[in-house]
Amino acid sequence: MSQVERYVNSIEFLRELFMEMDSLAEPVMGIRDWDDSVCIDFYGRKLLASVDGPYNRRLVMKSALIHASTDVVVKGGKPIFCLNTLIGVKGDVRDMAESLKRQALAMKIPLLGGNTLFEEAEPRCSITVVGELILEKPIRDSGAKKGDSLILLGEPLWGSQEERIRKARILFKAWYQILDSGIRVNAAKDVTKGGLTPTIYEMSKKSGREFNILDGIPLPLTRNLDNFLLSVPGENKRKIKEIAERNECIIYELGSVK
């Protein structure tokens, strides 16, 4: 099974199944959009929410909370809090909970509750992140425009927990400076399940545009990177590079939008 079939096409039936739910909630961004997060109006504020997982113990012990938060951050939101669901024997649950606490403190995303099941099962964790939109509108993954430059912002979040936290803090800081500067980003998506191949496919398909990808990209195409794929007007590329350089945040030029 290809990465696109596994991570994109295989779950399209769920979108059709739940489509009518949008009419009940009238979200800013919901089932119809099928984006990384849901966005709703909430008493004068726009909230973003995303649930991710279930993560295996290995990833929880490194950076699961960070991975879950990128779905909110890349849409233009600042996480307010998160919740978790843990399952496994008590020792594994304790270890995962302690790791999540370290990540929550380091990223300043408080973990305020959740649900726990002690069971002789493979240890797993799902995480829900709720944030507030800091822009007028969320940055969708469907807004790529003809002539845009495709940029990958940030190093892949690999390595030890300390390395992943350090890289994520650099990525988030540079990203928020880009947003605060008013630089227009037409589309954005975090590179998670399945890696660049399904991420590029989904952004291209939903935008109705062909993506011209350069040869020789120095990153694997089918591994989770957890950095941000951006589609930006060509004239904004230099400004983004300058902000990235000031923050020692690596960027990769991937190509352009036809």
Residue pairs with C-beta under 8 A, 6 or more apart in sequence:
1 10
2 197
3 194
3 195
3 197
3 198
3 222
4 194
4 197
4 198
4 201
6 194
6 198
7 193
7 194
7 198
8 194
8 198
8 201
8 202
15 31
15 34
18 31
19 31
19 32
21 30
21 31
22 30
22 31
22 32
25 40
27 38
27 39
27 40
28 39
28 40
28 41
28 46
28 137
28 138
29 35
29 37
29 38
29 39
29 75
29 138
29 140
30 38
30 39
30 40
33 140
33 142
34 206
35 75
35 138
35 140
35 141
35 142
36 50
36 70
36 71
36 72
36 74
36 75
36 141
36 189
36 190
37 48
37 49
37 50
37 71
37 72
37 75
37 77
37 131
37 138
38 48
38 49
38 50
39 46
39 47
39 48
39 75
39 133
39 138
40 46
40 47
40 49
45 132
45 133
46 132
46 133
46 138
47 130
47 131
47 132
47 133
48 72
48 75
48 76
48 77
48 130
48 131
48 132
48 133
48 138
49 72
49 128
49 129
49 130
49 131
50 68
50 71
50 72
50 128
50 129
51 68
51 126
51 127
51 128
51 129
52 64
52 67
52 68
52 71
52 126
52 127
52 128
52 129
52 192
53 64
53 68
53 85
53 124
53 125
53 126
53 127
54 85
54 87
54 124
54 125
54 126
55 64
55 67
55 124
55 125
55 126
55 127
56 122
56 123
56 124
57 88
57 92
57 95
57 96
57 122
57 123
57 124
57 125
59 67
60 96
60 99
60 100
60 123
60 125
61 95
61 96
61 99
61 161
62 99
62 160
62 161
62 164
63 103
63 157
63 161
63 164
63 165
63 168
63 226
64 99
64 100
64 103
64 125
64 127
65 82
65 100
65 103
65 104
65 107
65 109
65 111
65 127
66 103
66 107
66 157
66 164
66 165
66 168
66 226
67 157
67 192
67 224
67 226
68 82
68 127
68 128
68 129
69 79
69 82
69 107
69 109
69 129
69 131
70 190
70 192
70 226
70 228
71 129
71 190
71 192
72 78
72 79
72 129
72 130
72 131
73 79
73 131
73 172
73 175
73 190
74 139
74 175
74 188
74 189
74 190
74 228
75 133
75 138
75 139
75 140
75 188
76 133
76 134
76 135
76 137
76 138
76 139
76 179
76 188
77 131
77 132
77 133
77 134
77 138
78 131
78 132
78 134
78 176
79 107
79 109
79 129
79 130
79 131
80 109
80 130
80 131
80 132
81 109
81 110
81 111
81 112
81 129
81 130
82 104
82 109
82 110
82 111
82 112
82 127
82 128
82 129
82 130
83 111
83 112
83 113
83 114
83 127
83 128
83 130
84 97
84 100
84 111
84 114
84 115
84 125
84 126
84 127
84 128
85 114
85 115
85 116
85 117
85 125
85 126
85 127
86 93
86 96
86 97
86 114
86 115
86 116
86 117
86 123
86 124
86 125
87 93
87 116
87 117
87 118
87 119
87 121
87 123
87 124
87 125
88 96
88 118
88 119
88 121
88 122
88 123
88 124
89 118
89 119
89 120
89 123
90 118
92 123
93 116
93 118
93 123
96 123
96 125
99 161
100 111
100 125
100 127
101 111
102 161
103 109
103 161
103 165
104 110
104 111
106 165
106 169
107 165
107 168
107 169
107 172
109 129
134 176
134 179
135 179
139 185
139 187
139 188
140 187
141 187
141 188
141 189
141 202
141 203
141 206
141 207
142 187
142 203
142 206
142 207
143 186
143 187
143 207
143 231
144 186
144 187
144 203
144 204
144 207
144 209
144 211
144 231
144 257
145 186
145 207
145 209
145 231
145 233
145 257
146 209
146 257
146 258
147 233
147 234
147 256
147 257
148 186
148 187
148 231
148 232
148 233
148 234
148 256
148 257
149 231
149 232
149 233
149 234
149 236
149 237
149 253
149 255
149 256
149 257
150 211
150 213
150 229
150 230
150 231
150 253
150 254
150 255
150 256
150 257
151 229
151 230
151 232
151 237
151 240
151 251
151 252
151 253
151 254
152 191
152 196
152 219
152 225
152 227
152 228
152 229
152 230
152 251
152 252
152 253
152 254
153 171
153 174
153 175
153 178
153 227
153 228
153 229
153 230
153 240
153 244
153 249
153 251
154 167
154 170
154 171
154 174
154 175
154 227
154 228
154 249
154 250
154 251
155 167
155 170
155 171
155 227
155 249
155 250
156 167
156 219
156 223
156 225
156 226
156 227
157 164
157 167
157 168
157 171
157 225
157 226
157 227
158 164
159 167
168 226
170 247
170 248
170 249
171 227
171 228
171 249
173 247
173 249
174 243
174 244
174 246
174 247
174 249
175 228
177 243
177 246
177 247
178 185
178 240
178 243
179 185
181 239
181 243
183 232
183 236
183 239
183 240
183 243
184 232
184 233
184 236
185 230
185 231
185 232
185 236
186 231
186 232
186 233
187 203
187 207
187 230
187 231
188 228
188 229
188 230
188 231
189 199
189 202
189 203
189 228
189 229
190 199
190 226
190 227
190 228
190 229
191 199
191 224
191 225
191 226
191 227
191 228
191 229
192 199
192 224
192 225
192 226
193 224
194 222
194 224
195 220
195 221
195 222
195 223
195 224
195 225
196 217
196 219
196 220
196 221
196 222
196 225
196 229
196 254
197 221
197 222
199 229
200 211
200 213
200 229
200 254
203 211
203 229
203 231
204 210
204 211
207 231
207 257
209 257
209 258
210 257
210 258
211 255
211 256
211 257
211 258
212 255
212 256
212 257
212 258
213 254
213 255
214 253
214 254
214 255
217 252
217 254
218 252
219 225
219 252
229 254
230 240
231 257
232 240
234 256
237 253
240 251
241 251
243 249
244 250
244 251
